[in-house]
Amino acid sequence: AGGHVMQEWQHFGKHCYRRERDLLIIETHGDVLLTDMQQLLPLLKDLITTYGYCLVLGDIRGGFSIDRESRRLALDGFLKEHAKHYANAIIGASPLSRGVVALVMGASRVLFGQANFIQFFSSESDGRTWLDAQRVRFLKK
Protein backbone atom coordinates (compact mmCIF):
# COMPACT_ATOMS: atom_id res chain seq x y z
CA ALA A 1 0.00 0.00 0.00
CA GLY A 2 2.11 2.91 -1.34
CA GLY A 3 4.76 4.16 1.29
CA HIS A 4 2.72 2.52 4.05
CA VAL A 5 5.17 0.02 5.46
CA MET A 6 3.08 -2.22 7.64
CA GLN A 7 4.58 -5.43 8.88
CA GLU A 8 2.85 -8.58 9.90
CA TRP A 9 2.39 -9.17 13.61
CA GLN A 10 5.59 -10.52 15.19
CA HIS A 11 5.57 -12.36 18.47
CA PHE A 12 7.79 -11.86 21.50
CA GLY A 13 7.02 -13.98 24.53
CA LYS A 14 3.24 -13.93 25.01
CA HIS A 15 3.03 -10.53 23.33
CA CYS A 16 3.11 -9.25 19.78
CA TYR A 17 4.09 -6.15 17.89
CA ARG A 18 3.79 -4.64 14.45
CA ARG A 19 5.72 -1.80 12.91
CA GLU A 20 4.24 1.02 10.84
CA ARG A 21 7.14 3.21 9.74
CA ASP A 22 8.07 5.27 12.84
CA LEU A 23 5.37 3.64 14.98
CA LEU A 24 5.58 0.38 16.91
CA ILE A 25 2.26 -1.14 17.92
CA ILE A 26 2.58 -3.47 20.89
CA GLU A 27 -0.11 -5.77 22.24
CA THR A 28 0.63 -7.16 25.67
CA HIS A 29 -0.81 -10.30 27.20
CA GLY A 30 0.30 -10.38 30.80
CA ASP A 31 3.82 -10.29 32.17
CA VAL A 32 6.52 -8.51 30.22
CA LEU A 33 9.58 -10.58 31.13
CA LEU A 34 13.21 -9.57 30.95
CA THR A 35 13.65 -11.64 27.78
CA ASP A 36 10.66 -9.83 26.24
CA MET A 37 12.14 -6.45 27.11
CA GLN A 38 15.50 -7.53 25.66
CA GLN A 39 13.73 -8.22 22.35
CA LEU A 40 11.71 -5.02 22.45
CA LEU A 41 14.33 -2.39 23.23
CA PRO A 42 16.46 -2.99 20.09
CA LEU A 43 13.32 -2.41 18.00
CA LEU A 44 12.76 0.95 19.69
CA LYS A 45 16.41 1.91 19.32
CA ASP A 46 16.27 0.96 15.67
CA LEU A 47 13.36 3.37 15.15
CA ILE A 48 15.28 6.14 16.92
CA THR A 49 18.34 5.45 14.78
CA THR A 50 16.21 5.62 11.64
CA TYR A 51 13.87 8.52 12.46
CA GLY A 52 15.44 10.35 15.39
CA TYR A 53 12.46 9.44 17.58
CA CYS A 54 10.04 6.58 18.13
CA LEU A 55 6.31 6.35 18.69
CA VAL A 56 4.67 3.46 20.50
CA LEU A 57 1.02 2.51 20.67
CA GLY A 58 0.68 0.10 23.57
CA ASP A 59 -2.53 -1.92 23.65
CA ILE A 60 -2.60 -3.45 27.11
CA ARG A 61 -6.21 -4.64 27.14
CA GLY A 62 -4.83 -8.18 27.27
CA GLY A 63 -3.14 -7.40 30.59
CA PHE A 64 0.20 -5.88 31.47
CA SER A 65 2.67 -6.25 34.28
CA ILE A 66 6.41 -5.88 34.43
CA ASP A 67 8.95 -7.22 36.89
CA ARG A 68 11.73 -5.27 38.51
CA GLU A 69 14.50 -6.49 36.21
CA SER A 70 12.51 -5.59 33.10
CA ARG A 71 11.61 -2.22 34.54
CA ARG A 72 15.24 -1.50 35.37
CA LEU A 73 16.31 -2.50 31.87
CA ALA A 74 13.68 -0.19 30.35
CA LEU A 75 14.91 2.69 32.50
CA ASP A 76 18.67 2.12 32.30
CA GLY A 77 18.84 0.52 28.88
CA PHE A 78 16.49 2.84 27.07
CA LEU A 79 14.73 5.70 28.84
CA LYS A 80 17.85 7.13 30.44
CA GLU A 81 19.17 7.92 26.99
CA HIS A 82 16.03 8.15 24.88
CA ALA A 83 13.13 9.45 27.00
CA LYS A 84 13.17 12.72 25.10
CA HIS A 85 12.87 10.94 21.73
CA TYR A 86 10.06 8.65 22.81
CA ALA A 87 6.26 8.94 23.00
CA ASN A 88 3.98 6.13 24.14
CA ALA A 89 0.19 6.10 23.93
CA ILE A 90 -1.38 3.38 26.06
CA ILE A 91 -4.89 2.09 25.52
CA GLY A 92 -6.91 -0.25 27.68
CA ALA A 93 -5.14 0.47 30.96
CA SER A 94 -6.81 -0.88 34.06
CA PRO A 95 -6.29 1.02 37.32
CA LEU A 96 -3.76 -1.65 38.29
CA SER A 97 -1.69 -1.38 35.11
CA ARG A 98 -1.84 2.42 35.34
CA GLY A 99 -0.22 1.98 38.73
CA VAL A 100 2.56 -0.08 37.16
CA VAL A 101 3.15 2.58 34.52
CA ALA A 102 3.04 5.32 37.17
CA LEU A 103 5.89 3.56 38.97
CA VAL A 104 8.05 3.61 35.86
CA MET A 105 7.16 7.24 35.16
CA GLY A 106 7.86 8.23 38.75
CA ALA A 107 11.30 6.64 38.55
CA SER A 108 11.84 8.29 35.19
CA ARG A 109 10.87 11.71 36.50
CA VAL A 110 13.29 11.35 39.38
CA LEU A 111 16.11 10.07 37.18
CA PHE A 112 15.72 12.15 34.03
CA GLY A 113 13.27 14.93 34.94
CA GLN A 114 11.05 13.74 32.12
CA ALA A 115 7.79 11.85 32.42
CA ASN A 116 5.41 13.34 29.89
CA PHE A 117 6.14 10.71 27.26
CA ILE A 118 3.38 8.29 28.31
CA GLN A 119 -0.30 9.15 27.99
CA PHE A 120 -3.40 7.01 28.51
CA PHE A 121 -6.30 6.83 26.06
CA SER A 122 -9.56 4.93 25.91
CA SER A 123 -9.42 4.25 22.17
CA GLU A 124 -6.80 3.51 19.54
CA SER A 125 -7.91 6.46 17.41
CA ASP A 126 -7.41 8.90 20.31
CA GLY A 127 -4.00 7.40 20.96
CA ARG A 128 -3.01 7.71 17.32
CA THR A 129 -4.18 11.34 17.21
CA TRP A 130 -1.91 12.18 20.13
CA LEU A 131 0.99 10.23 18.57
CA ASP A 132 0.53 12.18 15.32
CA ALA A 133 0.89 15.40 17.33
CA GLN A 134 4.03 14.02 19.02
CA ARG A 135 5.49 13.19 15.59
CA VAL A 136 4.99 16.81 14.53
CA ARG A 137 6.71 17.96 17.71
CA PHE A 138 9.67 15.61 17.13
CA LEU A 139 10.03 16.59 13.47
CA LYS A 140 10.18 20.28 14.40
CA LYS A 141 13.23 19.76 16.60
DATAUR-V404402 format. One record per residue. RES is the residue in one letter. SS is DSSP state (2 for helix, 1 for strand, 0 for the rest). PSI is psi as a letter, one per 20 degrees, with the letter a starting at -180 (none if undefined). OMEGA is omega in whole degrees, 0 to 359 (none if undefined). Layout:
<<RES/SS/PSI/OMEGA> <RES/SS/PSI/OMEGA>>
//
This chain:
<<A/0/n/182> <G/0/r/193> <G/0/j/183> <H/0/n/183> <V/0/o/179> <M/1/o/182> <Q/0/r/168> <E/0/r/173> <W/0/p/175> <Q/1/q/182> <H/1/q/169> <F/1/o/187> <G/0/c/179> <K/0/j/189> <H/1/r/175> <C/1/r/180> <Y/1/r/176> <R/1/q/182> <R/1/p/171> <E/1/n/183> <R/0/d/185> <D/0/j/185> <L/1/p/174> <L/1/p/178> <I/1/p/183> <I/1/p/174> <E/1/o/180> <T/0/q/177> <H/0/m/177> <G/1/c/187> <D/1/p/170> <V/1/o/184> <L/0/r/179> <L/2/g/180> <T/2/h/177> <D/2/g/181> <M/2/h/180> <Q/2/h/177> <Q/2/h/187> <L/2/g/187> <L/2/h/177> <P/2/h/178> <L/2/g/180> <L/2/g/180> <K/2/h/178> <D/2/g/177> <L/2/g/181> <I/2/h/177> <T/2/g/183> <T/2/g/190> <Y/2/i/185> <G/0/i/178> <Y/0/r/171> <C/1/q/180> <L/1/p/180> <V/1/p/172> <L/1/o/182> <G/1/o/177> <D/1/o/185> <I/0/k/177> <R/0/h/180> <G/0/j/180> <G/0/q/182> <F/1/p/168> <S/1/r/186> <I/1/p/182> <D/0/r/188> <R/2/h/181> <E/2/g/181> <S/2/h/180> <R/2/g/180> <R/2/g/179> <L/2/g/179> <A/2/g/181> <L/2/g/186> <D/2/h/187> <G/2/i/183> <F/2/f/189> <L/2/h/181> <K/2/g/183> <E/2/h/195> <H/2/j/183> <A/2/h/184> <K/2/i/179> <H/2/j/194> <Y/1/p/174> <A/1/p/186> <N/1/o/173> <A/1/p/181> <I/1/p/176> <I/1/q/176> <G/0/k/183> <A/0/p/171> <S/0/r/177> <P/2/h/180> <L/2/g/182> <S/2/h/173> <R/2/h/178> <G/2/g/179> <V/2/g/180> <V/2/h/180> <A/2/h/177> <L/2/g/181> <V/2/g/181> <M/2/h/177> <G/2/g/178> <A/2/g/182> <S/2/h/180> <R/2/g/180> <V/2/g/187> <L/2/g/189> <F/2/j/180> <G/0/k/185> <Q/0/p/179> <A/0/k/182> <N/0/j/187> <F/0/j/177> <I/1/p/177> <Q/1/q/180> <F/1/q/178> <F/1/q/181> <S/0/i/180> <S/0/q/179> <E/2/h/183> <S/2/h/176> <D/2/g/179> <G/2/g/181> <R/2/h/178> <T/2/g/179> <W/2/g/180> <L/2/h/177> <D/2/g/179> <A/2/h/178> <Q/2/h/179> <R/2/g/179> <V/2/g/180> <R/2/g/180> <F/2/g/184> <L/2/h/179> <K/2/h/186> <K/0/none/none>>
//
